[in-house]
Amino acid sequence: MNYSTLLTHLYFMLIHADGKVNEREIALGQLLVKHEGLDAEEFNVQMILLKSKDQSKLYHDSVLSLKKLDREKQINCVAWLCVVANADGFMDRTEWQFIYKLYHTELHLPLDEVMNKQKELNRIQRPAIFSAFHDHATFASSL
């Protein structure tokens, strides 16, 4: 699985981890797509298709793909998950468990490196999030 597909799968699993997808998570998903140069239409299609996938297999396949990435890209993926998980002002317990399992148990990444990347992404993305709320009807309908 390529980096774009992997990031899409991780995003999908995270936003559904707590059982509720909110508008800030959607807006940050749009920003993730733009910032990472993902194909927006393909991303939206994947959001629909992933609903019917076996979630444990999706997780397993995603972890295998994550482990094949270089450390910088692994940290980038986990940092994006942290940014999205904090979109509504706090990280839900199930979201934290998902992220912790990835970065600590599966990848053995140092938390400080993930947090530094998260801070960098927050500086880039946060100001734009509020304008993104106005243009997410198509994206939201695919979730």
trRosetta pair geometry for C-beta under 8 A, 3 or more apart (Angstrom, degrees):
i j d omega theta_ij theta_ji phi_ij phi_ji
1 5 4.7 -120 -174 93 95 125
1 6 5.2 122 120 -62 115 86
1 9 7.3 -8 172 -3 154 143
1 61 6.6 90 -21 154 139 103
1 62 7.4 -52 65 -104 157 52
1 65 4.3 -41 57 -101 108 148
2 5 5.1 90 57 14 74 104
2 6 6.9 -138 99 -7 35 94
3 6 5.7 -59 -146 38 28 113
3 7 6.2 27 159 -18 65 107
3 69 6.9 98 -100 -106 93 122
3 73 6.2 -83 -123 -164 122 137
4 7 5.9 -54 -147 36 27 109
4 8 6.4 30 153 -19 62 108
4 36 7.1 154 -111 135 77 119
4 38 5.0 146 -147 -116 107 92
4 39 7.3 53 177 14 149 83
4 42 7.8 39 142 102 129 133
5 8 5.6 -57 -151 37 31 115
5 9 6.3 31 153 -19 66 106
5 46 7.2 -170 -134 -116 71 151
5 65 7.9 -91 91 -169 99 165
6 9 5.7 -55 -147 36 31 110
6 10 6.3 29 156 -17 66 106
6 62 6.1 132 -145 -141 80 79
6 65 4.7 -153 -98 121 124 136
6 66 6.6 155 -170 -68 134 68
6 69 7.5 -158 94 -49 168 131
6 77 6.8 -46 127 -113 109 140
7 10 5.8 -53 -144 38 31 110
7 11 6.2 35 155 -21 63 107
7 32 7.1 -166 159 164 120 120
7 36 6.2 -130 126 167 169 170
7 38 7.0 -131 82 -74 127 135
7 77 5.9 -134 -100 -117 80 92
7 80 6.7 18 -150 73 104 161
8 11 5.8 -55 -148 36 28 113
8 12 6.4 30 154 -21 63 106
8 38 6.9 141 -64 -149 103 149
8 42 8.0 -87 -84 123 159 89
8 43 5.6 -151 -113 -128 120 75
8 46 4.8 25 158 109 141 154
8 47 7.6 -110 -172 -58 102 69
8 50 7.8 -165 140 -47 96 143
9 12 5.7 -53 -149 34 31 113
9 13 6.4 26 156 -15 65 106
9 46 7.6 -89 -66 170 64 128
9 50 6.7 174 -119 -114 67 136
9 58 6.0 -161 -164 -177 114 100
9 61 7.7 -83 179 92 164 102
9 62 4.9 -156 115 -93 131 120
10 13 5.9 -56 -147 38 31 108
10 14 6.2 30 155 -20 65 109
10 62 5.9 146 -70 -168 78 138
10 66 7.8 89 -73 -75 129 119
10 77 5.8 83 37 -176 172 108
10 80 7.6 92 103 85 127 114
10 81 6.0 -82 154 -75 114 115
10 102 7.8 68 -136 -113 117 159
11 14 5.9 -60 -148 37 27 111
11 15 6.3 16 163 -13 66 109
11 29 5.9 114 178 -118 136 97
11 32 6.4 167 -97 96 142 164
11 80 7.2 -53 -80 133 95 119
11 81 7.4 -145 -90 -94 53 73
11 84 6.4 149 -134 -60 83 172
12 15 6.4 -62 -145 38 24 101
12 16 6.4 3 163 1 62 116
12 46 7.2 -117 -52 134 138 96
12 47 6.1 -174 -99 -118 109 63
12 50 4.5 -8 -179 115 163 161
12 58 7.9 -75 90 169 122 145
13 16 6.3 -75 -149 49 26 100
13 17 6.4 53 151 -60 64 92
13 55 7.0 129 -118 -154 97 95
13 58 6.5 176 -74 120 117 121
13 59 6.4 117 -127 -85 153 83
13 62 7.1 -110 -9 2 148 168
13 98 6.7 178 133 -161 103 140
14 17 5.5 -30 -152 -12 33 120
14 81 5.0 -166 -87 -143 153 94
14 84 5.8 89 116 94 140 130
14 85 6.1 -94 -178 -68 120 92
14 95 6.1 61 -164 -137 83 92
14 98 6.0 173 -107 110 69 148
14 99 7.4 50 -116 -62 113 90
15 21 4.9 46 160 -115 107 95
15 25 4.7 135 -123 163 109 139
15 26 7.9 93 -144 -66 148 57
15 29 7.1 -15 -57 -64 149 127
15 84 6.6 -73 -70 159 89 128
15 143 7.1 -65 121 -142 140 132
16 19 7.2 45 -176 -84 57 25
16 21 6.6 -19 -81 -62 60 102
17 92 7.2 164 99 84 103 122
17 94 4.6 -180 148 128 96 104
17 95 5.0 133 82 -85 137 60
17 97 7.8 179 180 62 131 91
17 98 4.8 -86 -117 -30 150 148
18 92 4.0 22 -91 109 143 164
18 93 7.8 114 -106 52 104 61
18 94 4.7 158 -87 57 67 121
18 95 5.6 -33 -40 -38 110 94
19 94 7.7 66 -8 49 84 161
21 25 5.7 -119 -161 76 70 136
21 26 6.7 79 160 -55 104 94
21 143 5.1 -136 127 154 168 140
22 25 5.2 99 59 8 69 103
22 26 7.2 -129 106 -4 39 91
22 87 7.0 177 77 103 109 117
22 88 5.2 58 64 -77 155 126
23 26 5.4 -53 -149 36 38 115
23 27 6.2 39 153 -21 69 103
23 133 6.3 49 158 -130 119 96
23 136 7.0 135 -156 79 82 149
23 140 7.2 -13 -114 -100 73 130
24 27 5.5 -49 -143 37 35 112
24 28 6.3 33 155 -15 65 105
24 87 3.7 166 126 156 107 105
24 88 5.2 162 49 -74 136 63
24 129 6.9 30 -148 177 82 129
24 133 8.0 -26 -91 -88 55 104
25 28 5.9 -55 -146 41 29 108
25 29 6.4 40 150 -27 62 103
25 84 5.6 66 -137 -174 79 91
25 87 4.8 162 -72 60 57 156
25 88 7.1 -27 -38 -36 90 98
26 29 5.4 -51 -153 29 31 117
26 30 6.9 33 150 -19 63 99
26 136 5.0 106 135 176 117 144
26 139 5.7 138 -174 116 101 114
26 140 5.1 17 -147 -87 157 83
26 143 6.5 -111 -99 -10 106 150
27 30 5.7 -50 -157 31 35 112
27 31 6.7 31 148 -14 65 105
27 87 7.4 154 59 -159 92 129
27 129 5.2 91 131 -162 126 81
27 132 4.0 123 -160 105 96 116
27 133 5.3 -29 -90 -74 137 62
27 136 5.8 -90 -83 -58 66 150
28 31 5.4 -52 -147 40 40 112
28 32 6.2 50 150 -26 68 100
28 83 6.2 -176 -165 129 137 97
28 84 4.9 175 109 -108 138 73
28 87 4.9 -118 -11 -99 141 128
28 125 6.8 60 -133 164 84 139
28 129 6.3 -7 -76 -118 74 114
28 132 7.7 125 -59 93 32 156
29 32 5.5 -47 -146 31 32 116
29 33 6.6 37 152 -21 62 101
29 43 7.7 161 165 162 101 130
29 84 6.9 61 -64 -120 70 125
29 139 6.6 166 93 175 118 133
30 33 5.6 -50 -154 31 33 114
30 34 6.6 28 151 -14 65 105
30 40 7.8 29 -138 -127 73 111
30 132 5.1 168 77 -164 130 123
30 135 7.3 144 -165 95 164 91
30 136 5.8 -116 -38 -101 142 100
30 139 5.6 -86 -73 -67 104 172
31 34 5.6 -54 -147 39 36 109
31 35 5.8 29 159 -16 70 111
31 125 5.0 103 150 -144 146 109
31 128 5.9 134 -113 98 125 119
31 129 6.4 -56 -37 -91 149 71
31 132 5.8 -73 -51 -78 98 160
32 35 6.0 -58 -136 42 25 106
32 36 5.8 3 169 1 64 118
32 38 7.3 15 124 11 77 132
32 80 5.7 86 -123 -159 120 124
32 83 8.0 154 -78 85 105 128
32 84 7.1 -12 -49 -67 138 117
33 36 6.6 -70 -137 49 17 95
33 38 4.4 -90 -143 61 67 111
33 40 5.2 84 161 -97 143 75
33 43 5.1 -79 -109 -22 124 172
34 37 7.7 22 176 -70 27 35
34 38 8.0 -55 -35 39 20 80
34 40 7.9 20 -66 -74 67 110
35 121 7.7 99 147 -141 165 91
35 124 6.6 98 -124 130 136 131
35 125 6.6 -54 -52 -84 150 103
36 80 7.8 4 -54 -96 132 149
38 42 7.2 -125 167 71 89 105
38 43 5.2 76 134 -62 127 123
39 42 3.9 51 91 19 116 115
39 43 6.3 174 87 -19 58 85
40 43 5.4 -53 -146 34 30 117
40 44 6.4 30 156 -18 65 104
40 139 7.9 -73 -170 -86 101 105
41 44 5.8 -54 -150 35 32 110
41 45 6.4 32 151 -18 65 105
42 45 5.6 -53 -147 36 34 113
42 46 6.3 35 153 -20 66 106
43 46 5.8 -57 -151 36 28 112
43 47 6.6 35 150 -26 63 102
44 47 5.5 -46 -151 26 34 116
44 48 7.0 31 152 -14 62 101
44 138 6.7 -26 -122 141 151 96
44 139 6.1 -113 -99 -114 105 59
44 142 4.4 -168 -165 -51 83 170
45 48 5.9 -59 -160 35 35 109
45 49 6.2 25 150 -13 70 112
45 142 7.6 -78 -65 -147 21 138
46 49 5.6 -58 -137 44 35 108
46 50 5.8 39 163 -29 70 108
47 50 6.2 -49 -140 29 22 112
47 51 7.7 38 153 -33 51 95
47 139 7.7 82 15 -164 167 67
47 142 4.3 82 86 131 125 112
47 143 5.6 -59 171 -83 127 62
48 51 6.3 -47 -173 7 35 114
48 142 5.1 -84 -52 -162 92 89
49 52 6.6 -67 -171 36 45 100
49 53 7.1 52 140 -36 72 104
50 53 5.2 -44 -152 14 50 122
50 58 6.8 86 -153 -125 95 149
53 57 6.9 -122 169 74 94 104
53 58 4.9 89 126 -63 129 121
54 57 4.1 54 89 18 111 114
54 58 6.5 175 88 -17 54 86
55 58 5.3 -50 -142 36 34 117
55 59 6.3 38 157 -21 65 102
56 59 5.7 -49 -148 34 32 112
56 60 6.3 34 152 -19 64 107
57 60 5.5 -52 -143 38 33 113
57 61 6.1 31 158 -16 67 108
58 61 6.1 -56 -144 40 25 107
58 62 6.2 27 155 -21 61 112
59 62 5.7 -61 -148 37 27 112
59 63 6.4 28 156 -20 65 105
60 63 5.9 -55 -150 33 28 110
60 64 6.6 28 152 -17 62 105
61 64 5.7 -53 -151 35 33 113
61 65 6.4 30 152 -15 65 107
62 65 5.7 -57 -149 39 32 110
62 66 6.2 38 151 -24 66 105
63 66 5.4 -49 -144 34 32 116
63 67 6.4 34 156 -22 64 104
63 102 7.2 -144 -103 -121 89 78
63 106 5.1 -105 -144 -154 115 145
64 67 5.9 -56 -153 32 28 112
64 68 7.0 26 150 -19 60 106
65 68 5.7 -58 -157 31 37 112
65 69 7.2 43 148 -30 65 98
66 69 5.8 -50 -161 17 39 114
66 74 5.8 90 -178 -119 88 91
66 77 6.5 -129 -122 75 104 161
66 102 7.0 -89 -180 -160 174 102
66 106 6.9 52 86 130 136 129
66 107 6.3 -79 138 -78 121 119
67 106 7.2 -109 -66 162 102 96
67 107 6.9 -155 -91 -101 70 79
69 73 4.1 -109 176 87 125 120
69 74 5.1 157 89 -56 116 78
69 77 7.4 103 63 -13 167 133
70 73 5.3 86 59 14 74 101
70 74 7.2 -136 100 -8 35 92
71 74 5.5 -55 -147 35 33 115
71 75 6.3 32 156 -18 67 105
71 109 7.4 150 -155 -112 88 101
72 75 5.9 -55 -151 37 29 110
72 76 6.4 32 150 -22 63 107
73 76 5.3 -48 -144 35 36 117
73 77 6.4 41 155 -22 65 100
74 77 5.9 -53 -153 32 30 111
74 78 6.5 20 154 -10 64 107
74 107 5.4 166 -179 -154 135 145
74 109 6.2 -167 125 -75 118 135
75 78 5.9 -59 -146 42 32 106
75 79 5.9 34 155 -22 67 110
75 109 6.0 167 -88 -157 80 142
75 113 5.4 -73 -125 134 138 107
75 114 5.6 -143 -149 -92 83 62
75 117 5.1 139 147 -15 104 158
76 79 5.7 -56 -143 37 27 113
76 80 6.5 31 156 -21 62 103
76 117 6.1 -126 -94 -177 49 145
77 80 5.9 -55 -154 32 29 111
77 81 6.7 29 149 -19 62 104
78 81 5.5 -51 -154 33 37 115
78 82 6.6 40 148 -20 66 102
78 99 6.4 111 -158 -158 88 90
78 102 5.9 -178 -104 111 104 121
78 103 4.5 87 -141 -78 152 112
78 107 7.3 -130 -52 47 137 154
78 109 6.4 -178 17 62 162 157
78 114 5.0 -55 107 -130 122 119
78 117 7.9 85 75 74 83 135
79 82 5.5 -51 -152 33 35 114
79 83 6.5 39 150 -21 66 102
79 114 5.5 -169 -73 -165 79 67
79 115 7.9 -179 -113 -80 94 13
79 117 3.7 -97 -77 107 158 109
79 118 4.3 -150 -151 -67 88 66
79 120 7.6 4 174 52 151 94
79 121 5.6 144 141 -4 113 137
80 83 5.6 -51 -149 34 35 113
80 84 6.3 29 155 -14 67 106
80 121 6.5 -160 -89 -139 59 166
81 84 5.9 -57 -146 41 31 108
81 85 6.0 32 155 -22 66 110
81 95 7.9 -179 167 -176 94 93
81 98 7.5 -129 180 111 135 106
81 99 5.2 171 121 -104 127 105
81 102 7.3 66 42 54 168 154
82 85 5.7 -54 -140 38 28 112
82 86 6.3 16 161 -9 63 111
82 91 7.4 -37 -148 -93 65 137
82 99 6.1 99 -75 -144 74 153
82 114 6.6 121 -24 158 146 105
82 115 7.6 -123 160 -100 171 54
82 118 4.5 -44 89 -110 135 133
83 86 6.3 -70 -152 43 24 102
83 87 7.2 57 144 -62 58 81
83 118 5.8 -175 -56 -148 83 83
83 121 5.0 -85 -65 111 146 129
83 122 6.1 -165 -117 -71 104 76
83 125 6.5 63 -174 58 143 150
84 87 5.5 -14 -165 -32 41 118
85 91 4.4 37 141 -125 111 95
85 92 7.1 -122 -164 29 92 76
85 95 4.1 155 -137 159 115 135
85 96 7.1 133 172 -65 148 56
85 99 6.3 -71 -29 -40 160 139
86 89 7.1 -54 -179 156 67 1
86 90 6.9 -27 -134 -139 65 7
86 91 5.4 -37 -77 -61 70 88
87 129 7.8 -173 -142 -149 92 145
91 95 5.2 -129 -173 89 82 120
91 96 5.0 98 133 -63 119 95
91 99 7.7 -53 -167 17 137 143
92 95 4.4 89 61 6 85 107
92 96 7.0 -155 92 -7 43 85
93 96 5.6 -54 -147 36 31 111
93 97 6.3 33 154 -21 65 105
94 97 5.6 -48 -145 34 34 114
94 98 6.4 39 153 -22 63 103
95 98 5.7 -53 -152 33 32 114
95 99 6.4 25 154 -13 66 108
96 99 5.8 -59 -146 41 32 107
96 100 5.8 32 157 -21 68 110
97 100 5.7 -53 -138 38 27 112
97 101 6.2 31 159 -22 62 106
98 101 6.1 -58 -153 32 24 110
98 102 6.7 20 152 -15 60 108
99 102 5.8 -59 -154 37 33 111
99 103 6.2 5 164 0 71 110
100 103 6.6 -65 -135 47 25 91
100 104 5.2 -13 -178 17 67 123
100 105 7.2 60 134 -8 70 99
101 104 7.0 -55 -107 53 13 88
101 105 4.8 -32 -154 35 54 128
101 106 6.3 51 148 -16 67 104
102 105 7.4 27 -13 50 9 84
102 106 5.3 -38 -142 40 37 126
102 107 6.2 16 159 0 62 114
103 106 7.5 23 -18 52 10 86
103 107 5.6 -48 -138 55 34 116
103 109 4.5 -73 -166 52 84 113
103 111 7.1 98 131 -92 135 64
103 114 5.6 4 -142 -72 151 155
104 107 7.6 34 4 54 11 74
104 108 7.0 41 -167 -101 33 37
104 109 7.3 -87 -74 48 38 69
104 111 7.6 5 -78 -64 98 94
105 108 7.9 -35 159 -62 6 62
109 113 6.3 -109 174 68 97 118
109 114 5.8 92 125 -50 125 110
110 113 4.8 82 76 6 95 105
110 114 7.3 -171 95 -5 50 86
111 114 5.6 -59 -151 39 39 111
111 115 6.0 35 155 -19 73 108
112 115 5.7 -53 -142 39 31 111
112 116 6.3 36 156 -23 64 103
113 116 5.8 -48 -145 33 31 112
113 117 6.6 28 155 -13 62 105
114 117 6.0 -60 -154 40 30 108
114 118 6.2 35 148 -23 66 108
115 118 5.3 -50 -144 35 34 117
115 119 6.4 39 155 -22 65 100
116 119 5.8 -50 -151 32 31 112
116 120 6.6 33 149 -19 62 104
117 120 5.4 -52 -152 35 36 115
117 121 6.4 34 151 -16 68 104
118 121 5.8 -55 -148 39 32 109
118 122 6.2 36 152 -22 65 105
119 122 5.6 -52 -146 34 31 114
119 123 6.6 34 154 -21 64 102
120 123 5.9 -54 -153 31 30 110
120 124 6.7 23 152 -13 63 108
121 124 5.7 -59 -149 40 35 109
121 125 5.6 5 164 0 72 121
122 125 6.2 -69 -128 50 23 94
122 126 5.2 28 -178 -34 68 116
123 126 7.0 -25 -105 20 14 108
125 128 6.0 -82 -162 47 46 104
125 129 6.3 57 152 -51 83 97
126 129 5.7 -39 -150 0 36 117
127 130 7.5 -57 179 19 38 100
128 131 5.8 -62 -164 42 57 107
128 132 6.1 63 142 -32 81 107
129 132 5.4 -58 -152 30 37 118
129 133 7.3 52 153 -36 64 89
130 133 6.1 -32 -164 3 38 114
131 134 6.3 -46 -175 19 50 112
131 135 7.9 7 146 11 70 106
132 135 6.4 -82 -157 52 46 89
132 136 6.5 57 155 -51 79 112
133 136 6.5 -55 -147 5 31 121
136 139 4.6 -62 -160 53 74 116
136 140 5.1 79 136 -31 93 101
137 140 5.9 -55 -140 36 25 109
137 141 6.5 25 160 -21 60 107
138 141 6.0 -57 -151 32 29 111
138 142 7.0 27 153 -20 61 104
139 142 6.1 -61 -162 28 33 109
139 143 7.3 28 148 -21 64 102
140 143 5.9 -56 -158 27 40 110
